[in-house]
Amino acid sequence: MTSKQGERPRVQIIACDAGGTMTDAIIVDEAGRFSIGKASTTPEDQSIGYIESLADGFDNWGIDFASEAEALLGDVDAVVYAGTAMLNALITGTGSKVGVIVRRGDEDVFIHQRVSQSWLGLSYADTLHHAAHHYPPPLVPRRLVHGVSGRIDCQGKEVIPLVEQEIRQAVGALLDEGVESIAVCLLFSYINPGHELMLADIARDVMRVKGREIPVHLSCKLAPISREQGRLNTVWLHAAAVDTGRKQYELIERALHQRGYRNPLQVVLSHGGIANIRYSRLHESAFSGPIGGLLGARFMAREMGIDNWICADMGGTSFDVGLIMGQEPLIEREVTITRRIFNMPTLMMETITAGMGLYVSVDPITQRITLGPESAGAHPGPVSYDKGNETPTIMDCALVTGLINPHNYLGGKVKLNMDKALRMLDEKCAKPLNVDPYYIAEGVLRLIASQMKEQLRTTLSIRGLSPVDYNVLAYGGAGPLLLALYTEGLPFKGVATVPWAAGFSAFGAATVDLMHRYEKSAGIVIPHGIDDSWKSKMGEAINTIWDELETQAREDFLDEGLSVAAVAFKPIAFVRYGGQMEDLEVRSPIRRISSARELDSLIDVFERQYERAYAGVAKHEQAGFEIFDLGIEASLPKPKPKLVRRPLGPREPVGQAVKGERRIYFDGHWQNATIYDMDALSPGNEVGGPAILEAATTTYFLPLGRSVHLDDLSVIWLE
């Protein structure tokens, strides 16, 4: 998968995933070979971690990036970013100061919320204690929310005209408050945007008079779909976080341009697409970090002919689980961030706080070991980083038991202080419980593995799915370490990881085409038994919205400096039976609906999907059908990594693949484990436990009785 040492490759794609702890980069040459680099994340200026991870990746090829950057980056086709730059602005509250204008009477919408939103993110125990329930604070202080008179009804007709004087007063008051942007969300603007567009024109006129220009963001352009709370939250997110996030993206782009890169920086979008950093709806990149691995899993599914993966991503902060079904990730049309709902299509991902940086402590009341929820992150990091932290972490436990090599962390570039890790674990956890520190360390690893196993089981069971139909794909720097433990006892079809697991999310970002996704509410009702002439009229209404969305897509691609000649469009309809609350995303088998029969073909696709998702007996065509929303995906192809198949060799690893032995503590006693160089293993090799497979950026532990083999793509399968 890598170029020869010291040989300068012609680099085609670079992708980066900036996580909460580490920043991973993947460098892909024109032959599809790739190298993974890793560095600590630098939240204040993510370009530093980005460049350091690039340098580490080139160093794996024996190339000095600092001296050869211009020659290496000058011909690169695309550089892609996935990470937390924009999400950090939302979570930390460091985004722009936003003023909001809504319909008169809706000024308290941030306080009232949707009922379900007030309970999001709480544990089951917390939801039982209503008297002690704490609502999340409003996104915007009440004094910065202004209402204006005017009303559009659900048919898109003007019922009450806008009152211009109220708009001028509201905008003037917000400017006097020093807001840095204004978010506008009026009722039914997704059907008729006239009032929002008029309000924006008046607001700009007020700004000209006052001599101060700030952006005005409209929900009809950013999220033209129903579900008002999510729409309002989304336009607020764009207004609050985009400028801050874009500044981080621009720092990265500037650092790359200074080193010879010529093209715009591209960023992964939450629904699995890619756009450059001048994209008009850049808020869609807020959740890009965790989904890179799902995109890589989709790529692997298609390359390997595997239909279903359950993806397990363990890093320093969290354990993320997602699904690939029929070689496609699941998309959720609403995403929850910081206990709030946003109308933002996002690849389905379920997260628990189970990263390697989680603090380990003793509960003073119960005298039991507690994991997290706080994490050491990259700064100060685990105790063994020796950067001032004295509270042990899960990683320190893995180090103390011998599962992690203190001299090979990040290829030996970071030295770990095992003595300090053992001392702090003994002092903070073992002595208070009067037990051996090694016993504590193993117990912590088993405890976190049990939580991860439960998350895998729950992700499937709540959807009525069975492990026997799914293969596990583990990745992230810590994903393979305890893989044999957190999949034990669940009857998965197969359990796999890859040698480049630590950089797999960055790898996933490199596998994606340039793709934008657009949605708009339609409100089309198809009663049961209507005649063909009515179906044709409904088809015309559907086509009108698809045409509108395609026009917007072309405009966005042109604004990003891209050619639209090769853009491919995939029309989407969100269909449900009449009276239902939830719909299914249906990919239309045809570009446009020109007859009743073609509308029927769209409905047929929906009914087949419905039968797969639920059951045939649940179908209810007599209730008619509703198409509340329509959408399109617009994509342009770009180069991708290539997976090289190699012939299977001998079962026994040979040569440099065997590094020696190391004492490890597991199953309550010390034992010898054979150490293997993961990167030196070849297709066909088999390894039995107790063993540890080491790479520069990840470690895979095999207990006694478990084994692995490598297939022709070097994918590592657990037996």
C-alpha positions in Angstrom: 0.0 0.0 0.0 3.0 2.3 0.2 5.6 3.7 -2.1 9.2 2.8 -1.9 11.3 4.5 0.8 12.8 7.7 -0.5 11.2 7.6 -3.9 9.2 10.8 -4.5 5.7 9.8 -5.5 3.3 11.9 -7.7 0.7 12.7 -5.0 -2.8 12.8 -6.2 -5.1 13.1 -3.1 -4.5 14.2 0.5 -7.2 13.8 3.1 -7.1 14.7 6.8 -9.3 13.8 9.8 -8.9 16.1 12.8 -10.3 14.4 15.8 -10.5 15.5 19.4 -7.1 14.0 20.2 -5.2 13.1 17.0 -5.1 14.5 13.5 -4.7 11.8 10.8 -3.6 12.4 7.2 -3.6 10.0 4.3 -1.4 10.7 1.2 -2.4 8.9 -2.0 -0.2 8.7 -5.0 -1.3 8.2 -8.6 -0.9 4.4 -8.4 -3.4 4.4 -5.5 -0.8 3.6 -2.9 -1.1 5.5 0.3 0.7 6.4 3.5 -0.9 7.4 6.9 0.5 10.2 9.0 -0.5 11.1 12.6 0.0 14.1 14.9 -1.6 15.7 17.9 -4.7 17.9 17.1 -4.1 21.6 17.7 -7.5 23.1 18.3 -6.5 26.7 18.3 -4.9 26.5 14.8 -5.7 23.2 13.2 -3.3 23.9 10.3 -0.4 23.1 12.6 -1.7 19.5 13.3 -2.6 19.2 9.6 0.9 20.0 8.4 2.6 17.9 11.1 0.4 14.9 10.2 1.4 15.4 6.5 5.0 15.5 7.4 4.6 12.3 9.4 2.9 10.6 6.4 5.7 11.6 4.0 8.3 10.5 6.6 6.9 7.0 6.3 8.0 7.1 2.7 11.4 8.4 3.7 10.7 11.9 2.3 11.5 15.2 4.1 8.3 17.2 3.7 9.7 20.4 5.0 12.3 20.6 2.2 10.3 19.1 -0.6 6.8 20.5 0.1 6.5 22.5 -3.1 7.5 19.7 -5.4 5.2 17.3 -3.5 2.0 19.5 -3.3 2.3 21.3 -6.6 0.5 18.7 -8.7 -2.0 17.5 -6.0 -5.5 17.3 -7.4 -7.4 17.5 -4.2 -6.9 18.1 -0.5 -9.8 17.2 1.8 -10.5 18.0 5.4 -12.8 16.3 7.8 -12.9 17.3 11.5 -14.3 19.3 14.3 -13.4 22.9 13.4 -17.0 24.0 13.1 -18.4 21.7 15.7 -15.9 23.1 18.3 -17.3 26.6 17.7 -20.8 25.3 18.5 -19.9 23.3 21.6 -17.6 26.0 23.1 -19.8 28.9 22.3 -17.0 30.7 20.5 -19.0 31.4 17.3 -20.5 34.7 16.1 -23.0 36.7 18.1 -26.3 36.1 16.4 -29.5 38.1 16.3 -32.7 36.3 15.2 -35.9 37.6 13.5 -39.0 35.4 13.6 -42.7 35.9 13.1 -44.4 38.0 15.8 -45.6 35.6 18.5 -42.7 33.2 18.0 -40.1 35.1 20.0 -39.9 32.5 22.7 -39.3 29.6 20.3 -35.8 29.0 21.6 -37.2 28.6 25.1 -40.3 26.6 24.2 -38.4 24.2 21.9 -39.8 20.9 20.7 -40.8 18.7 23.6 -38.5 15.9 22.7 -35.5 18.2 22.3 -35.6 19.1 26.0 -34.9 15.5 26.9 -32.3 14.7 24.3 -28.9 13.5 25.5 -30.1 12.6 29.0 -29.7 9.1 30.5 -32.7 7.0 31.3 -32.2 7.8 35.0 -32.2 11.5 34.3 -35.5 11.4 32.4 -37.2 9.9 35.5 -36.6 12.9 37.7 -38.8 15.6 36.1 -38.6 17.9 39.1 -34.8 18.0 38.8 -34.8 18.3 35.0 -32.6 21.1 33.6 -33.4 22.4 30.1 -30.6 23.3 27.8 -30.1 27.1 27.8 -31.6 28.9 24.8 -29.3 29.2 21.8 -30.0 32.9 21.7 -30.7 35.3 24.6 -34.3 36.5 24.5 -33.2 40.2 24.0 -31.6 39.2 20.7 -34.8 37.6 19.3 -37.3 39.9 17.6 -40.7 39.2 16.1 -42.2 41.0 13.1 -45.8 41.0 11.8 -46.6 39.1 8.6 -47.9 35.7 7.8 -47.7 33.2 5.0 -50.1 30.2 5.3 -49.5 26.6 4.6 -50.6 27.0 1.0 -47.9 29.7 0.4 -50.5 32.5 0.3 -49.9 35.8 2.0 -52.4 36.3 4.9 -50.8 39.3 6.6 -48.3 41.5 4.8 -45.0 42.2 6.3 -44.8 45.4 8.4 -41.7 47.2 7.1 -41.4 49.6 10.1 -41.2 46.6 12.5 -38.4 45.1 10.4 -36.5 48.3 10.5 -36.9 48.6 14.3 -35.8 45.0 14.8 -32.7 45.2 12.6 -31.7 48.5 14.2 -32.0 47.1 17.7 -29.9 44.1 16.8 -27.2 46.2 15.2 -27.2 48.4 18.4 -26.7 45.1 20.4 -23.5 44.5 18.3 -24.7 41.2 16.7 -22.3 39.9 14.0 -24.9 38.2 11.9 -28.7 37.9 11.6 -30.7 34.7 11.2 -34.2 34.8 9.8 -36.8 32.1 10.0 -40.4 32.8 9.2 -43.4 30.4 9.1 -43.9 28.5 5.8 -41.0 30.3 4.1 -40.0 26.9 2.6 -43.2 27.1 0.5 -43.2 30.8 -0.3 -39.9 32.6 0.5 -41.2 36.0 -0.4 -41.4 37.4 3.1 -37.9 36.3 4.0 -36.4 37.7 0.8 -38.2 41.1 1.4 -37.0 41.2 5.0 -33.4 40.6 3.9 -33.7 43.5 1.4 -35.1 45.9 4.1 -32.4 44.7 6.6 -29.6 45.6 4.1 -31.1 49.0 3.6 -31.1 49.6 7.4 -27.4 48.5 7.5 -26.5 51.0 4.7 -28.1 53.8 6.7 -26.3 52.8 9.9 -23.0 52.2 8.0 -22.5 48.7 9.2 -22.8 45.6 7.0 -23.3 42.1 8.5 -24.6 38.9 6.9 -28.3 38.1 6.8 -29.0 34.3 6.7 -32.4 33.0 5.5 -33.9 29.7 6.3 -35.6 29.5 2.9 -32.1 29.2 1.4 -30.3 27.2 4.0 -33.0 24.7 5.1 -36.1 25.0 3.0 -38.0 22.1 4.7 -40.7 21.8 7.3 -40.1 21.1 11.0 -39.7 24.7 12.2 -37.6 24.1 15.3 -34.9 22.2 13.4 -35.0 24.8 10.6 -34.5 27.7 13.0 -31.7 25.9 14.8 -30.1 25.2 11.5 -30.1 28.8 10.3 -28.8 29.8 13.7 -26.0 27.2 13.4 -25.0 28.6 10.0 -25.0 32.2 11.3 -23.1 31.4 14.5 -20.5 28.8 13.5 -19.7 29.1 9.7 -17.5 32.2 10.0 -15.5 30.7 12.8 -15.2 27.3 11.1 -14.3 28.8 7.8 -11.5 30.7 9.5 -10.0 27.4 10.6 -10.4 26.0 7.1 -8.7 29.1 5.6 -5.8 28.7 8.0 -5.3 25.1 6.7 -5.7 26.3 3.0 -3.2 29.1 3.5 -0.7 26.8 5.1 -1.1 24.4 2.1 -0.8 27.2 -0.5 2.3 28.5 1.2 3.8 25.1 0.6 2.9 24.9 -3.1 -0.7 23.5 -3.2 -2.7 25.4 -5.9 -6.4 24.3 -5.5 -9.1 25.1 -3.0 -9.3 23.1 0.2 -12.3 20.8 0.2 -14.3 19.7 3.2 -16.4 16.7 4.0 -20.1 17.4 4.5 -22.2 15.7 7.1 -24.2 13.7 4.6 -21.1 12.2 3.0 -20.5 14.7 0.2 -17.7 17.1 -0.4 -17.6 20.8 -1.2 -14.9 23.5 -1.1 -14.7 25.9 1.8 -16.6 28.6 -0.1 -19.7 26.4 -0.3 -22.9 28.4 0.4 -24.2 25.9 3.1 -21.0 25.3 4.9 -22.8 24.5 8.1 -23.3 21.0 6.6 -19.6 20.3 7.5 -20.2 20.7 11.2 -20.5 16.9 11.8 -17.9 15.8 9.2 -15.3 14.4 11.6 -16.9 11.1 12.7 -18.4 10.1 9.4 -15.2 9.7 7.4 -14.9 6.1 8.6 -18.4 5.3 7.3 -17.4 6.6 3.9 -14.3 4.4 4.0 -16.5 1.4 5.0 -18.8 2.1 2.1 -15.7 2.0 -0.2 -14.5 -1.2 1.3 -18.0 -2.8 1.0 -18.1 -2.1 -2.7 -14.5 -3.2 -3.3 -15.0 -6.4 -1.3 -18.6 -7.3 -2.3 -19.8 -7.1 1.3 -23.3 -5.8 1.8 -23.5 -5.0 5.5 -20.9 -3.6 7.9 -21.4 -2.5 11.5 -18.6 0.1 12.0 -16.7 0.5 15.2 -14.5 3.6 15.6 -12.5 4.0 18.8 -10.3 7.0 19.2 -9.1 9.1 22.2 -12.4 10.6 23.1 -15.4 8.4 21.9 -16.6 5.1 20.5 -18.7 5.7 17.4 -20.9 3.0 15.8 -22.5 3.3 12.4 -24.1 0.9 9.8 -23.6 0.2 6.2 -26.7 -1.5 4.7 -26.7 -2.7 1.1 -23.3 -1.0 0.6 -24.8 2.4 1.6 -24.6 4.3 5.0 -27.9 5.2 6.7 -28.8 8.9 6.5 -30.7 10.7 9.2 -32.5 13.9 8.2 -32.2 15.4 11.6 -29.1 15.4 13.8 -28.8 16.1 17.5 -25.9 18.2 18.6 -25.5 19.5 22.2 -29.1 18.4 23.0 -30.6 20.3 20.1 -32.2 19.2 16.8 -30.9 20.4 13.4 -32.5 19.9 10.0 -29.2 18.7 8.5 -28.9 15.3 6.6 -26.2 13.4 8.4 -24.8 9.9 8.2 -26.2 7.8 11.1 -23.7 7.5 13.9 -24.3 6.6 17.5 -21.6 7.7 20.0 -20.7 6.8 23.6 -17.9 8.3 25.7 -15.5 5.3 25.5 -12.2 6.6 24.1 -8.7 5.7 25.2 -8.4 9.1 26.9 -11.2 8.6 29.3 -10.3 9.2 32.9 -10.3 6.3 35.4 -11.3 7.1 39.0 -12.8 5.6 42.1 -16.3 6.8 43.0 -16.0 7.9 46.7 -19.5 6.8 47.5 -19.8 3.5 45.9 -16.1 2.6 46.0 -16.3 1.4 42.4 -14.2 2.2 39.3 -15.7 5.0 37.2 -14.8 5.7 33.6 -15.1 9.2 32.3 -17.2 11.0 31.2 -14.3 13.5 30.9 -11.4 12.8 28.6 -7.7 13.8 28.8 -7.7 14.6 25.0 -4.5 15.5 23.3 -3.7 18.1 26.0 -2.7 17.2 28.6 -3.2 13.7 27.4 -2.8 10.5 29.4 -0.5 10.3 32.5 2.0 8.5 30.3 2.3 11.6 28.0 4.1 13.2 31.0 2.4 16.6 30.3 1.1 17.3 33.8 -2.0 15.0 34.0 -2.0 12.8 37.1 -5.4 11.1 36.6 -5.0 7.7 34.9 -6.8 7.0 31.6 -7.8 3.8 29.8 -4.7 4.2 27.6 -2.5 4.2 30.7 -4.2 0.9 31.7 -3.4 -0.6 28.3 0.2 0.6 28.7 0.6 -0.9 32.3 -0.7 -4.3 31.2 1.9 -4.4 28.4 -0.7 -4.2 25.5 0.9 -1.0 24.3 4.6 -0.7 23.6 5.9 2.5 25.3 8.8 2.7 22.8 6.7 2.4 19.6 3.9 4.9 20.2 3.4 6.8 17.0 6.4 4.9 15.7 8.5 5.9 18.6 8.1 9.6 18.1 6.2 10.0 21.4 7.9 8.3 24.4 5.5 7.1 27.1 6.3 7.1 30.8 5.1 3.7 32.0 6.5 4.2 35.5 4.4 7.3 36.1 1.3 5.7 34.6 1.7 2.7 37.0 2.4 5.0 40.0 -0.7 7.1 39.4 -2.9 4.1 38.7 -1.7 2.6 42.0 -2.2 5.8 44.0 -5.5 6.9 42.6 -7.3 3.6 42.0 -5.6 0.5 43.4 -4.7 1.7 46.9 -8.2 3.1 47.7 -9.6 -0.3 46.8 -6.8 -2.2 48.3 -6.1 -4.3 45.2 -3.3 -4.8 42.8 -2.8 -2.0 40.1 -2.4 -4.6 37.3 -5.7 -6.2 38.4 -7.3 -2.7 38.1 -5.8 -2.1 34.7 -7.1 -5.3 33.2 -10.5 -4.8 34.8 -10.7 -1.3 33.3 -10.0 -2.7 29.8 -12.7 -5.4 30.3 -15.2 -2.8 31.6 -14.7 -0.5 28.6 -14.9 -3.5 26.2 -18.2 -4.5 27.7 -19.6 -1.1 27.2 -18.5 -1.1 23.6 -20.0 -4.6 23.0 -23.3 -3.4 24.5 -23.3 -0.4 22.1 -22.8 -2.7 19.1 -25.6 -5.0 20.2 -28.0 -2.1 20.9 -27.3 -0.4 17.6 -28.5 -3.5 15.8 -31.3 -4.7 18.2 -33.2 -1.4 18.3 -33.5 -1.6 14.5 -34.6 -5.2 14.5 -31.3 -6.3 13.0 -29.2 -9.4 13.8 -25.4 -9.7 14.2 -25.5 -12.8 11.9 -26.1 -10.5 8.9 -23.3 -8.1 9.7 -19.6 -7.9 9.5 -17.7 -5.8 12.0 -15.2 -3.3 10.6 -13.1 -1.8 13.4 -10.9 1.3 12.9 -9.6 4.4 14.7 -6.3 4.4 16.5 -7.7 2.2 19.3 -10.4 0.4 17.3 -8.4 -2.9 16.9 -6.8 -2.9 20.4 -9.7 -4.6 22.2 -11.6 -5.9 19.1 -11.3 -9.5 20.3 -13.0 -8.5 23.6 -15.8 -6.3 22.5 -17.0 -8.6 19.7 -16.7 -11.8 21.8 -20.0 -13.6 22.3 -21.9 -11.8 19.5 -22.5 -14.0 16.4 -21.2 -11.6 13.8 -20.8 -12.8 10.2 -17.1 -11.7 10.4 -14.9 -9.3 12.3 -12.3 -7.3 10.5 -9.8 -4.4 10.7 -7.1 -3.0 8.4 -3.5 -2.1 9.0 -4.3 1.6 8.3 -7.1 1.6 10.9 -5.7 4.7 12.7 -6.1 6.8 9.5 -9.2 5.1 8.3 -11.5 8.2 8.7 -9.0 10.2 6.6 -8.9 7.3 4.1 -12.7 7.5 3.9 -12.6 11.2 3.2 -10.3 10.4 0.3 -12.8 8.0 -1.2 -15.7 10.5 -1.7 -16.8 12.2 -4.9 -17.6 15.9 -4.9 -21.2 15.7 -3.9 -23.8 18.2 -2.7 -27.3 17.3 -1.4 -30.4 19.5 -1.6 -33.8 19.1 0.0 -37.0 21.0 -0.2 -40.5 20.4 1.3 -43.2 19.6 -1.3 -46.3 18.6 0.7 -47.7 16.4 -2.1 -50.5 14.0 -1.1 -51.5 11.1 -3.4 -54.9 9.7 -2.4 -55.6 6.1 -3.0 -57.3 5.4 -6.3 -56.9 8.8 -8.0 -57.0 8.9 -11.8 -54.0 9.2 -14.1 -54.6 12.8 -14.9 -54.1 13.8 -11.3 -51.0 11.6 -11.0 -49.6 13.4 -14.1 -50.2 16.8 -12.4 -48.4 15.6 -9.3 -45.5 14.4 -11.4 -45.3 17.9 -12.8 -45.2 19.4 -9.3 -42.4 17.0 -8.4 -40.4 17.8 -11.5 -40.7 21.5 -10.8 -38.9 21.1 -7.4 -36.3 18.7 -8.8 -35.6 21.3 -11.6 -35.3 24.1 -8.9 -32.8 22.0 -6.9 -30.7 21.1 -9.9 -30.4 24.7 -10.8 -29.2 25.5 -7.3 -26.7 22.7 -7.5 -25.3 24.0 -10.8 -25.0 27.5 -9.3 -23.1 26.2 -6.3 -20.7 24.2 -8.4 -20.0 27.2 -10.5 -19.5 29.4 -7.4 -16.9 26.9 -6.3 -15.0 27.2 -9.6 -16.1 23.8 -10.9 -17.3 22.6 -14.3 -21.0 21.5 -14.4 -20.7 19.6 -17.6 -20.1 16.2 -15.9 -22.4 16.7 -12.9 -24.6 13.6 -12.3 -28.0 14.1 -10.6 -29.8 11.5 -8.5 -33.4 12.6 -7.7 -34.8 11.6 -4.2 -38.3 11.5 -2.8 -39.3 11.1 0.9 -42.4 9.0 0.9 -44.7 7.7 3.6 -48.2 6.2 3.8 -51.0 8.7 4.5 -51.2 9.6 8.2 -47.8 8.2 9.1 -45.2 10.3 11.0 -42.0 8.9 9.4 -41.0 8.6 5.8 -38.4 6.6 3.8 -35.8 8.1 1.5 -36.5 6.7 -2.0 -34.0 7.0 -4.9 -36.2 7.7 -8.0 -35.6 5.1 -10.8 -36.1 7.9 -13.3 -34.8 11.5 -13.7 -38.3 13.0 -14.3 -41.9 11.9 -14.0 -43.7 12.4 -17.2 -46.7 10.0 -16.8 -48.9 8.3 -14.2 -47.0 5.1 -14.8 -43.7 6.7 -13.9 -45.2 8.0 -10.7 -46.4 4.5 -9.9 -42.9 3.2 -10.5 -41.6 5.6 -7.8 -44.3 4.4 -5.4 -43.4 0.8 -6.2 -39.8 1.5 -5.1 -41.1 2.9 -1.9 -43.3 -0.1 -1.2 -40.4 -2.5 -1.7 -38.2 -0.5 0.6 -41.0 -0.3 3.2 -41.4 -4.1 3.1 -37.7 -4.6 3.7 -37.6 -2.0 6.5 -40.7 -3.3 8.3 -42.8 -6.1 7.0 -45.2 -6.8 4.1 -48.2 -6.9 6.4 -47.5 -3.3 7.5 -48.0 -2.0 4.0 -51.2 0.2 3.8 -51.7 1.5 0.2 -55.4 2.2 1.0 -54.2 5.1 3.1 -52.6 6.8 0.0 -49.2 8.2 -0.1 -47.5 11.5 1.0 -44.4 13.0 -0.5 -43.6 15.7 2.1 -40.1 16.4 0.8 -38.0 16.0 -2.3 -34.3 16.2 -2.9 -31.4 15.6 -5.2 -27.7 14.5 -5.0 -25.4 16.3 -7.4 -21.9 14.8 -7.8 -18.7 15.1 -9.8 -16.2 12.2 -9.8 -12.7 12.6 -8.4 -9.7 10.3 -8.1 -9.8 7.8 -5.2 -7.3 5.4 -3.5 -6.9 1.9 -5.0 -6.8 -1.3 -3.0 -4.2 -3.7 -4.4 -5.0 -7.4 -4.4 -2.0 -9.6 -3.8 -1.7 -13.4 -4.0 -1.9 -15.3 -0.8 1.4 -16.4 0.6 2.4 -18.8 3.4 0.4 -19.1 6.6 3.4 -18.6 8.8 4.7 -15.0 9.1 8.4 -14.8 8.2 11.3 -12.4 8.3 10.8 -9.0 9.9 7.1 -9.7 10.7 8.1 -11.4 14.0 9.5 -8.8 16.4 9.9 -10.9 19.5 8.0 -11.4 22.7 6.7 -9.2 25.5 5.3 -9.9 29.0 1.6 -8.9 29.3 -0.9 -9.0 32.1 -4.1 -10.6 31.1 -6.6 -13.2 32.5 -5.2 -12.3 36.0 -1.6 -13.3 35.4 1.6 -12.5 33.5 2.2 -14.3 30.2 4.3 -14.0 27.1 2.8 -12.6 23.9 4.4 -12.8 20.5 4.9 -9.4 18.9 4.3 -8.9 15.2 4.9 -6.0 12.9 1.5 -5.4 11.4 2.8 -3.7 8.4 5.2 -6.6 7.6 2.5 -9.2 7.6 1.5 -10.5 4.2 -1.8 -11.8 2.6 -2.2 -15.4 3.7 -0.4 -15.0 7.0 -2.1 -16.4 10.1 -1.4 -15.4 13.7 -2.6 -17.0 16.9 -2.8 -15.5 20.4 -1.6 -14.6 22.8 -0.1 -12.1 20.4 0.1 -8.4 19.7 0.2 -6.9 16.2 1.9 -3.5 16.3 2.0 -0.7 13.7 3.3 2.8 14.2 -0.2 4.2 14.8 -2.3 1.3 16.1 -2.1 -2.0 18.1 -4.2 -5.2 17.9 -4.3 -7.6 20.9 -5.1 -11.3 20.4 -5.8 -13.2 23.6 -5.1 -16.9 23.9 -7.5 -19.0 21.8 -8.1 -16.3 19.2 -6.4 -15.9 15.8 -6.4 -13.7 12.7 -5.6 -14.2 9.0 -4.9 -11.6 6.2 -6.9 -11.8 3.0 -5.6 -10.7 -0.5 -6.4 -7.0 0.4 -4.4 -7.3 3.7 -7.7 -7.0 5.6 -7.2 -8.7 9.0 -10.0 -11.1 9.9 -10.5 -12.3 13.4 -11.2 -16.0 14.0 
